[in-house]
Amino acid sequence: MWEFVTTEESKIKKTEQYKNMDNTLPLVSEYLWNKEYLNFVKMNILNNKVVSFDEDKQIPVNTYKKFGGPHPYPITIGIYGLECFTKYLIFKDNAYLDKAKYILQWFLSNQNQKTGAWQAPFDYHFFIGRTEILKAGWSSALAQGYAISFLARMFSITEEERIMEAVNLAIIPFLTPVDKGGVLRLYQDSYYFYEEYPTTPASYVLNGFMFAILGIYDGFKLTRNPDFERLYRKAIKTLKKMLSLYDLGYGTAYDLTHHSVSYSAPNIAREGYHRTHTIELSAINSIENREFEEILQRWIKYNDGYMVKTN
């Protein structure tokens, strides 16, 4: 859901993983489930205009003009947790770890024990004119992915057994179809896609899907649960099938509502989201032994204004 919002460059420590491989993008050369999360060292989610901080609960909350608030939004809380964890590892400042521990307790206390989801407590309209309103209590593959990635990393420090239980429970929405309250959508009746927004009609948001893939991968690395491995492999198969649908020849589409809704134009990902797509793909590419190298290199060039030659 979020583009990367950066803090002042002067405050960012240079580490080998965060050196720009092309002098523009902080690509991930090696993705590790228990280390820094992508380039979230540069994240500052509290700078987002719809986000404020609940001092009593020590969590970020969202307020919307149309949907009210403040709401505890699992996606935002997951981003903040990963941001704090990453900054703790890089800056060696226990204040960030203390903040991450509050987020840990929130996730452990607010997971639906039946569905395994951290549900959004408000109505939300993803795309006016194309999709129907999501009713309060909806689940998100992005929220699940962020939560699992955060919990896995916190386990590497705290080894709290409740984390393992929560992560294993968090797999349920990925196994549950959208029409049953989960996030699993079948593309062409056979390819597993995990929906950031489980909309009607399908939205197929790319950044949410790839963040979910990383979460599922982290869940497997932590638990060795074979269901996580199976869901990960199915997602990689889907990515290979669908990724070209998002490639516009000069940038990427944010979603595939132009495929779901007749006579619709592509919802072009703005610059920050295309950067996000590229960074996410670099992480998955590193896991998959450079399987996505060709399209990754093309997407890197798009950031510099490159356009595919036409006929």
N, C-alpha and C positions, 0 to 999 in steps of 0.2 A: 504493500500500500504506500510505503513512503519512499521518496527519493533520499539519497544520502545528503544530510545537512551537516556541513563541516564546521569544526571549530577553527580558530585562527591557526594557520599553518605553523606559526612560530612556536606553538604549544605542543606540536606533535613530534615525538621522538622518532628518529629515523631507525628503522629496523630492516633487516634483510628482506623480510616478507613483504614489507610495504614500500620498497623501492619501486618506482614506476618502470615496468618492463619496456614501455614504449614512450617514456618521458611524459605521459599524459594520464594514464590510468593506473591505479594501484591494483594491478591484477594479482591473483593468487597463484603462486607457483607450486605450492604444496598445501593442500587442505588437510588439517588435522582436527579431529573431533573434540579434543580436550585442550586446544590452544586458543589463541586469539581468533575472533570470529570476523572473517573477511577484513574489511577496512573500517570496522565499527569503532576503532580508536578515533576516527574523525567524526563520529556521530555525535549530535547533541539534540536528541529528540525533544527536549524541553523548550527548544527554540521554535518548535512548530506552533503556528498561530492558534490551532485548536486544542493544544495541550497545555495543561497546567499541572501543578504538583499538589497532591493531597498530603499535607504535613502530618496529619493524624495517622494515616495509613502508610505513609512513606512510599506512595506509588504515584505514577503519572496518571492523569485522567483526561478524558476528551469531552469537549463541549461543542455542540453544533447548533447553528441557528435553527435548522429544521428539525433536528432530532433531540434537542435539549441536552441536558447533562448537569453537572459533570458525571461521566460514565467511566467506570473501570473497563478499559478496552484491552482485551488480551494481547492484541497485536502490538499496541503501543507499550504495554508493560513488558512484553517479550523483547522488544527493541531496546528498551531502557536497561533490562537485565543484561543483555548481551553487550551493550555499550559499557556498563559498569564493570562487568567481568573482564572484558578486553582491556580497559584502561587500568584495571588492577594489575593485570599481568605485565603490561608495558611500563607503567609508571611506578610500580611497586609501592602503591599508596593504599594503605589499609582502609582508608575512608571509602574507596570504591568498593572494596569487598564488603564492608558493612552495609552499603546501599544494596549490593547484590543479594545479601542475605535476607533483607526485607522482601525483595522480589521473590526469592526462593520460597519464603513462607507463604506469600500470597498465592503462588501457583500450587503449592501443596494443599492449601486450604480451600481453594476455589474451583477445583476440578470436579465436574459432574461424575460421580462414582458409577453411574449407570452407563452413560454414553462415552465417558473418557474425555469429553471435550471441555475446553474453556470457552464458554459461550458468550456472545456479544449481547449485553442486556438492553439493547435499543433497536428500534426499527432503522433500516438503512436502505437507501436507494442508490445502487451502484451507477446505473446509467439511465437517466430519465429519457423516456421515449423508446428505449430498447429492452430494458429488463423490468420485471416486477419488483416491488418493494420486498426486501427481506424483513421478516417479522422478528421481533425481539426473541432471543434464544437461539439464533442461527450460529452455526459452527463454521470455522474457516480453516482451510488447510494451511494458510499462512500463520495463523495463530498457533496451530498445532506444531508446525515446523519450528517456529521461533521458540516455543516453550520447550520442546524436546532438546533442541540445540543448547538452550540455556541450562536446562536441568542436567544434561550430560556433562557439561563443563563444570557445573557446581559440584557434581558427584566426584569429579576428579580431585576436588579440594576437600570436601567435607565427608565424603563416603557415607552420607546419610541414607539408610536403607529405604526410607520412604520415597526417595527420589527414584529408585529402581522400580518400585511399585507404580508410581505415577507415570513413568515413561512407558512401561508395558501396557498400562491402561490407555495411554494416549494413542495407541495404534487403532483403537476401535473406529473412530470417524473415517479413517482411510480405508477401512473394510466395509463401510456402510454407505449405500447409495444415497445420492442427494435427496431423492424422494422419500427416504426413510430417516432423514435428519442428519446424514453424514456429509462427507465431502467428495465421495467417489463418483466420478462421471465416466462413462464409457464413450470414447470417441470412435466413431464408425463401429460401434457395438463390440469392440474388442480391446481398444487401447486405454489403459488406466490413466485418467487425468484427475488430479486432486485440485478442487476448486477453492480459490481464495474467497470468492463470492459464489455460493451455491444458488445461482440465480435461475429464473425462468424467463426467457430461454437461456441456454448455456452461455457463459461469458469467456471461459478459458483464459484467465488472466495469467500472463507468462511469468512475471516476477514472483507471484505467489506460488505458482507451481514449482519453480526452481528452488525457492526457499524451503518449500515442503520437502523436496527431494533431499536437500542437505539435512533437514531434520530427521528424515527417515534413515538416512545413512548414519547419522550420529546415534540414533536410537539403536541401530544394529551394532555399531561398534561398542556401545556401552553394554547392551544386554545380551548380545548374540542370539536374540530371538529370531528364529528363521522366518517368521512372518514379516519382520522388518526387511530382511534380505530379499524376500520374494517381492514385496511392494516396491523396493528400490529398483530391482531389475526390471520390473514391469514399467516403472516410470522412465527408466533410461530408454527402453524400447519405444515408448511413446514420444520421448523427446526427439529421438532419431526420425520418427515418422512425421512429427508436426512442426519441428523447429523452422523449416523453410517457409511455412505458412506465415510466420511473423516477419520474415525478411522482406523489406520493401525496396531493397536496392539502393537505399541511401540512409536507412535507419531501420527501426523495428516498430511493429505494432504493439500496443500495450496489451491488447486482448484480441479475441477473434469474434467479437459480436458482429463484425461485418460478414462473417460466414453464417452466423446464427440467425441474423435478421436480413431479410431480402432487401436488395437495393441500398445497402448501407455502405458508407465509405469506411476505410480503416481508421481506427482510433489510434492515431500516430503517437508513439511514446515520445514525450518531450525529452530534451537533452539529458536531464537527470535520470530519467527512467531508462533511457538507452544505455547510459553508463552503468546503471544497476544491472541490466540484462547482461552486459559484457562482463562485469565482475563476477556475477553468479556463474555464468557459463565458464569462465576461467577456472573457478573452483571445481565445478563438475568435470571439466576437461582434465584437470590434474588427477582426479580420482580415477577417471576412465582411460588413463594411459594415452592422452592426447587424441582421443577418438573424435572430438569436436574441433580439432585444430583449424581446419579449413574455414569453417563458418566463423569461428572465433576471430581469426585474423581479418576476415572481411568486416566483422562488426567493430573491431578496433579501428579500422580505417574510416568507418562511417563517423566516428567521433572527430575525425580531422576533416570532414567534409567530402570524403570520397563518395562517388556515385558509380554504381555498376554501369558499364557501357551498354547502351541500348542498340537495337538494330537500326 
